[in-house]
Amino acid sequence: AALTGIGDFIKASRPRRCVALDGKQRMSVACLVGYALSATRGFLLDIEHNGHHNRTDNHGKVSGTFFDPPVEIGTGTKQGVVCIGFPTPVGDDVAAVAGGALMGLPRLELSTGNAIAGMATLNLAVAEAKQALMRFRSAHQLELVHLFVRAPSVFAMTLGHRLNGVGCIQLHDWVDGSYLQTAMFHAG
């Protein structure tokens, strides 16, 4: 509620809905800021990342696919794990989370050697990740998704900005050599 309150405050305080942001953030912060200032709430983001401006009102996509074919592991339970990593995959670092408790959960892995070459590539990557996450959540009837992102923060921020209709998300961030739970939100 406090997170969406930030967006409500911005809406009430200014006539324009375009918010300029520095895209260099920790993954959880980037995803949360994108979510608080979501597209479904009428926000437009102008994200500066490595000297490039990425505006979320630009919806063009490059042709082809961004991620390698997704890998799904496991079945059962009401929780699942989604690992999104590029150019370096998340890998088995997830095994150390909560004493290995997440290893028995269904897991979706998205990875690629591709890089974000501009807004059109970013749009493709975010669209593919969101679609895969939604299919995975639906196929396994998950109530909670543990999300791990090892990618440029501009990806995490844009994903958060467009992450609606996917249910409850538990974010994890790399802190002092391991992943920790950082924030949870309901992207209903």
ZADO-799816 format. One line per field, with one value per residue (C-alpha): residue number from 1; residue in one letter; chain; x, y, z. Coordinates in pm, 1 decimal. Last residue first. Layout:
<pts>
pos c(NUM	...)
code c(A	...)
unit c(A	...)
px c(X	...)
py c(Y	...)
pz c(Z	...)
</pts>
This chain:
<pts>
pos c(188	187	186	185	184	183	182	181	180	179	178	177	176	175	174	173	172	171	170	169	168	167	166	165	164	163	162	161	160	159	158	157	156	155	154	153	152	151	150	149	148	147	146	145	144	143	142	141	140	139	138	137	136	135	134	133	132	131	130	129	128	127	126	125	124	123	122	121	120	119	118	117	116	115	114	113	112	111	110	109	108	107	106	105	104	103	102	101	100	99	98	97	96	95	94	93	92	91	90	89	88	87	86	85	84	83	82	81	80	79	78	77	76	75	74	73	72	71	70	69	68	67	66	65	64	63	62	61	60	59	58	57	56	55	54	53	52	51	50	49	48	47	46	45	44	43	42	41	40	39	38	37	36	35	34	33	32	31	30	29	28	27	26	25	24	23	22	21	20	19	18	17	16	15	14	13	12	11	10	9	8	7	6	5	4	3	2	1)
code c(G	A	H	F	M	A	T	Q	L	Y	S	G	D	V	W	D	H	L	Q	I	C	G	V	G	N	L	R	H	G	L	T	M	A	F	V	S	P	A	R	V	F	L	H	V	L	E	L	Q	H	A	S	R	F	R	M	L	A	Q	K	A	E	A	V	A	L	N	L	T	A	M	G	A	I	A	N	G	T	S	L	E	L	R	P	L	G	M	L	A	G	G	A	V	A	A	V	D	D	G	V	P	T	P	F	G	I	C	V	V	G	Q	K	T	G	T	G	I	E	V	P	P	D	F	F	T	G	S	V	K	G	H	N	D	T	R	N	H	H	G	N	H	E	I	D	L	L	F	G	R	T	A	S	L	A	Y	G	V	L	C	A	V	S	M	R	Q	K	G	D	L	A	V	C	R	R	P	R	S	A	K	I	F	D	G	I	G	T	L	A	A)
unit c(A	A	A	A	A	A	A	A	A	A	A	A	A	A	A	A	A	A	A	A	A	A	A	A	A	A	A	A	A	A	A	A	A	A	A	A	A	A	A	A	A	A	A	A	A	A	A	A	A	A	A	A	A	A	A	A	A	A	A	A	A	A	A	A	A	A	A	A	A	A	A	A	A	A	A	A	A	A	A	A	A	A	A	A	A	A	A	A	A	A	A	A	A	A	A	A	A	A	A	A	A	A	A	A	A	A	A	A	A	A	A	A	A	A	A	A	A	A	A	A	A	A	A	A	A	A	A	A	A	A	A	A	A	A	A	A	A	A	A	A	A	A	A	A	A	A	A	A	A	A	A	A	A	A	A	A	A	A	A	A	A	A	A	A	A	A	A	A	A	A	A	A	A	A	A	A	A	A	A	A	A	A	A	A	A	A	A	A)
px c(-289.1	76.9	85.8	410.8	691.7	1027.0	1387.2	1433.9	1807.9	2036.2	2399.2	2746.3	2696.6	2353.8	2211.1	1842.6	1520.6	1170.6	860.7	579.7	207.2	-15.0	89.1	-179.6	46.8	422.1	466.4	650.6	815.9	955.9	1074.0	1257.5	1408.1	1527.1	1677.7	1856.7	2068.0	2026.6	2044.6	1679.9	1542.1	1164.8	998.9	645.7	354.6	3.5	109.0	-139.3	150.3	45.0	-85.5	233.2	449.3	236.2	243.4	619.6	681.8	462.1	630.8	979.7	895.8	740.5	1032.6	1295.2	1108.8	1058.8	1427.1	1529.2	1312.9	1434.2	1799.3	2072.2	1987.3	2227.5	2192.6	2373.3	2040.4	1863.5	1516.6	1484.2	1147.8	1142.4	888.1	976.8	1206.8	1511.7	1337.4	1406.6	1783.3	1867.1	1642.2	1830.9	2153.5	2014.0	1921.7	2291.9	2237.5	2237.3	2114.3	2227.6	2491.4	2411.1	2144.0	1951.9	1587.1	1516.8	1152.3	1080.2	747.5	500.3	165.8	319.8	370.0	613.1	982.9	1215.2	1123.5	1383.2	1287.3	1407.0	1687.6	1570.2	1544.3	1331.4	1287.5	1184.9	1283.2	1008.6	836.2	643.5	793.6	573.9	814.6	1088.8	1446.9	1707.1	2066.4	2375.3	2435.9	2073.8	1832.7	1474.4	1196.9	892.4	529.8	270.3	-100.0	-164.3	-159.5	182.2	323.7	489.6	488.8	578.2	871.4	997.0	960.6	1150.3	1437.7	1452.9	1459.3	1728.9	1959.1	1949.9	2114.1	1807.8	1812.7	1454.7	1250.1	877.4	616.1	265.4	223.4	-29.8	162.0	105.5	-195.5	-36.3	295.0	120.1	-78.6	243.3	406.2	92.2	139.8	444.4	282.1	0.0)
py c(-840.3	-748.1	-826.7	-717.3	-869.5	-718.5	-812.2	-1186.2	-1249.6	-1397.0	-1458.9	-1303.6	-986.9	-904.3	-1043.7	-954.9	-1155.9	-1035.2	-1218.3	-1171.4	-1228.4	-1236.6	-1198.1	-958.3	-657.8	-640.8	-365.5	-111.3	-393.8	-535.6	-187.2	-146.1	-496.0	-443.7	-102.7	-280.1	-476.7	-847.6	-1094.3	-1117.5	-1361.9	-1376.5	-1603.2	-1652.1	-1696.5	-1834.9	-2071.8	-2267.8	-2459.5	-2387.9	-2040.5	-1924.1	-2064.6	-1905.4	-1569.2	-1582.0	-1678.6	-1393.4	-1143.0	-1253.6	-1243.8	-895.7	-763.2	-897.1	-768.9	-424.2	-405.2	-495.3	-215.8	23.6	-19.6	-282.4	-483.6	-777.7	-1131.9	-1426.9	-1556.1	-1680.2	-1761.7	-2031.8	-2143.6	-2341.2	-2564.6	-2583.8	-2839.3	-2611.6	-2325.0	-2465.8	-2473.7	-2323.4	-2025.9	-1930.8	-2126.1	-2328.8	-2006.8	-1958.7	-2252.3	-2040.1	-1681.8	-1678.5	-1426.1	-1203.5	-1219.8	-1381.3	-1433.6	-1694.9	-1768.1	-1981.6	-2137.2	-2151.6	-2331.2	-2678.4	-2923.6	-2967.5	-2953.8	-2788.7	-2563.7	-2435.1	-2149.1	-2151.7	-1892.6	-1540.7	-1249.8	-1382.0	-1258.2	-915.0	-598.3	-438.9	-99.6	4.9	351.7	494.3	332.2	577.5	447.1	721.0	614.3	737.7	409.4	390.8	684.3	567.7	792.5	631.9	686.9	639.3	570.6	328.0	35.0	152.5	118.1	380.9	168.5	-138.7	32.5	158.3	-194.0	-357.5	-108.1	-135.9	-515.3	-521.0	-268.6	61.2	221.3	318.8	682.4	801.1	1058.7	1040.2	1114.9	1141.6	1515.3	1721.5	1713.0	1653.9	1420.1	1173.5	1184.7	1118.9	827.9	677.1	697.2	550.5	248.7	158.7	242.8	0.0)
pz c(-939.2	-907.8	-537.4	-377.0	-175.2	-95.4	-17.6	25.3	24.8	-241.4	-151.6	-167.5	36.6	-110.0	-435.6	-440.7	-406.4	-490.7	-370.1	-624.5	-562.8	-868.7	-1233.9	-1357.4	-1385.1	-1436.0	-1695.8	-1479.4	-1282.3	-1608.1	-1707.0	-1376.5	-1389.5	-1749.3	-1667.0	-1380.9	-1628.5	-1561.0	-1273.8	-1168.6	-911.1	-860.0	-601.2	-734.1	-493.9	-546.1	-821.5	-1032.2	-1196.2	-1555.6	-1461.5	-1288.5	-1569.6	-1843.4	-1660.1	-1606.2	-1970.0	-2093.3	-1859.2	-1963.9	-2335.5	-2310.1	-2102.4	-2345.9	-2652.8	-2501.5	-2402.4	-2757.3	-2901.0	-2629.8	-2716.4	-2753.6	-2442.4	-2451.6	-2577.3	-2416.1	-2296.4	-1987.3	-1862.2	-1597.7	-1463.6	-1139.8	-967.6	-598.0	-433.7	-460.1	-279.4	67.2	5.2	343.4	279.2	-37.7	-97.0	-387.3	-572.4	-646.6	-884.0	-1194.5	-1223.7	-1586.9	-1702.0	-2003.5	-1889.6	-1606.8	-1523.0	-1255.0	-1170.3	-863.2	-769.7	-485.0	-448.3	-455.8	-744.8	-1031.8	-1105.9	-1361.2	-1651.8	-1898.6	-2127.8	-2490.9	-2518.2	-2450.6	-2693.6	-2976.8	-3329.9	-3448.7	-3264.5	-3061.6	-3073.7	-2761.5	-2705.1	-2426.5	-2179.0	-2260.9	-2253.1	-2240.1	-2304.0	-2116.2	-1936.6	-1819.5	-1810.1	-1765.7	-1896.6	-1738.1	-1835.8	-1565.3	-1611.3	-1325.2	-1568.1	-1689.8	-1342.5	-1123.2	-806.7	-1019.0	-1191.7	-855.8	-712.4	-1000.5	-978.0	-599.9	-619.5	-888.7	-721.6	-907.1	-1210.7	-1416.0	-1304.8	-1331.4	-1522.3	-1442.9	-1708.3	-1559.9	-1608.7	-1409.5	-1083.5	-715.2	-714.7	-958.6	-769.7	-437.3	-585.1	-723.3	-382.8	-227.6	-455.7	-248.8	83.0	0.0)
</pts>
